[in-house]
Amino acid sequence: MIWQTTRFQIDLAQPRVMGIVNVTPDSFSDGGAHASLKQALRHAETLIEEGADILDIGGESTRPGSPPVPLETELERVLPLARELVKLGIPVSVDTYKPEVMLAVLDLGIDIINDVWALRQEGAEAVVAGHPSCGVCLMHMHRDPQSMQASPMEGAIVGGVAAFLLHRAQKMETLGVQRPRIALDPGVGFGKSVAQNFSMLSQQSELLKLGYPLLVGWSRKSSLGAVTGVTEPAKRVAASVAAALLAAASGARLLRVHDVGPTVEALAVLKAMQAN
C-alpha cells in the first residue's frame, strides 16, 4: 500500500512513524517545550535522527477543553517551521483544520494535511480537493475540543466511527481526491471513554476493512494514564509504545508519536518476529 503525498509516495508495507513537533504553549504533553523556531527545528532534527519517517507540525492544541487559536497566531507559529522542514528531505504533515492554514502550507510544499475535523470546516474540502497530490488524514472527533470529553460518545462506537470515516473518505473521492491520498484516524481520546478507546484498539480490524491506511495516535493519551496510573503524560512512554506496537501488530500503518526512538526500536522487534 502506498500513501500518495505532495512530494513522496510513502510505502506502507511496514508501519511508519510520524513524529510530533508541537509549536504550541498548551499541548497536553509537551506544551511550550518547542515553542521557538530554533527549539522546534532542533526537536524535528532529533526525531529524524531517532528514525521518524514523517514529521507532523501542530500549531494549535486540540486537547480536551482547549480554546480555539486565532488564524494569525497559528500562521505565525506554523509557517516559519514549515519553510524549514520541507528542506530536510522527509515527508511533512501539518495538523490543522483551518483552510487558510492548509492553503498556506501547501503553497510551501507541505506533503500532508492532518485534520481532526476531517475537512468539515467550510472551505477545507476545496483546498485539499484543489491540490493535485497532497496526502490527507481524516480523523473522527465527537463534538469539538471544548466539549468532546464533557459529553463523550455512548455505547458501542466502532461501527459509528467506521461509518463516519468511510463517509468522509468517499466524499473526498467524489471531489476528485484519489483513494491513495487518503488515510484515516479513529481519533483516540477525541470524545471517547477509556473503554471505548480500547475497544477501537481491540476491534481495529473493523476499521481496516474500510480499505484505507490507518493512522493512530495513542501517544501519551489520558486513557493510558487511566489504566497504568501514570498521571504525568511525559512519563507514559512505555504505555505509549505498547499501544503503538499493538496497533501496528493489528494492521495500523501510521503511528503518530512523541517518543520516536523507543517506538522505532519496538517496531524493529515486531518486524524481526514477523519475519520468522
Secondary structure as the mmCIF struct_conf table of DSSP 4:
data_model
#
loop_
_struct_conf.conf_type_id
_struct_conf.id
_struct_conf.beg_label_comp_id
_struct_conf.beg_label_asym_id
_struct_conf.beg_label_seq_id
_struct_conf.end_label_comp_id
_struct_conf.end_label_asym_id
_struct_conf.end_label_seq_id
STRN STRN1 ILE A 2 GLN A 4
BEND BEND1 THR A 6 ARG A 7
STRN STRN2 GLN A 9 ASP A 11
BEND BEND2 ALA A 13 GLN A 14
STRN STRN3 ARG A 16 ASN A 22
BEND BEND3 PRO A 25 PRO A 25
TURN_TY1_P TURN_TY1_P1 PHE A 28 HIS A 34
BEND BEND4 SER A 36 SER A 36
HELX_RH_AL_P HELX_RH_AL_P1 LEU A 37 GLU A 50
TURN_TY1_P TURN_TY1_P2 GLY A 51 GLY A 51
BEND BEND5 ASP A 53 ASP A 53
STRN STRN4 ILE A 54 GLY A 58
BEND BEND6 GLY A 59 GLU A 60
BEND BEND7 ARG A 63 ARG A 63
TURN_TY1_P TURN_TY1_P3 PRO A 64 GLY A 65
HELX_LH_PP_P HELX_LH_PP_P1 SER A 66 PRO A 68
HELX_RH_AL_P HELX_RH_AL_P2 LEU A 71 LEU A 85
TURN_TY1_P TURN_TY1_P4 VAL A 86 LYS A 87
BEND BEND8 LEU A 88 ILE A 90
STRN STRN5 VAL A 92 ASP A 95
HELX_RH_AL_P HELX_RH_AL_P3 PRO A 99 ASP A 107
TURN_TY1_P TURN_TY1_P5 LEU A 108 GLY A 109
STRN STRN6 ILE A 112 ASP A 115
TURN_TY1_P TURN_TY1_P6 VAL A 116 LEU A 119
BEND BEND9 GLN A 121 GLN A 121
TURN_TY1_P TURN_TY1_P7 GLU A 122 GLY A 123
HELX_RH_AL_P HELX_RH_AL_P4 ALA A 124 ALA A 129
TURN_TY1_P TURN_TY1_P8 GLY A 130 GLY A 130
BEND BEND10 HIS A 131 SER A 133
STRN STRN7 GLY A 135 MET A 139
BEND BEND11 HIS A 142 ARG A 143
TURN_TY1_P TURN_TY1_P9 PRO A 145 ALA A 150
BEND BEND12 SER A 151 SER A 151
BEND BEND13 GLY A 155 GLY A 155
HELX_RH_AL_P HELX_RH_AL_P5 VAL A 158 THR A 174
TURN_TY1_P TURN_TY1_P10 LEU A 175 GLY A 176
HELX_RH_3T_P HELX_RH_3T_P1 ARG A 179 ARG A 181
STRN STRN8 ILE A 182 ASP A 185
TURN_TY1_P TURN_TY1_P11 VAL A 188 GLY A 189
BEND BEND14 PHE A 190 GLY A 191
HELX_RH_AL_P HELX_RH_AL_P6 VAL A 194 SER A 202
TURN_TY1_P TURN_TY1_P12 GLN A 203 GLN A 203
HELX_RH_AL_P HELX_RH_AL_P7 GLN A 204 LEU A 208
TURN_TY1_P TURN_TY1_P13 LYS A 209 LEU A 210
BEND BEND15 GLY A 211 TYR A 212
STRN STRN9 LEU A 214 LEU A 214
STRN STRN10 LEU A 215 VAL A 216
TURN_TY1_P TURN_TY1_P14 SER A 219 ARG A 220
HELX_RH_AL_P HELX_RH_AL_P8 SER A 222 THR A 228
BEND BEND16 GLU A 232 GLU A 232
HELX_RH_3T_P HELX_RH_3T_P2 PRO A 233 LYS A 235
HELX_RH_AL_P HELX_RH_AL_P9 VAL A 237 ALA A 249
TURN_TY1_P TURN_TY1_P15 SER A 250 GLY A 251
STRN STRN11 LEU A 254 VAL A 257
BEND BEND17 HIS A 258 HIS A 258
HELX_RH_AL_P HELX_RH_AL_P10 VAL A 260 GLN A 274
TURN_TY1_P TURN_TY1_P16 ALA A 275 ALA A 275
#
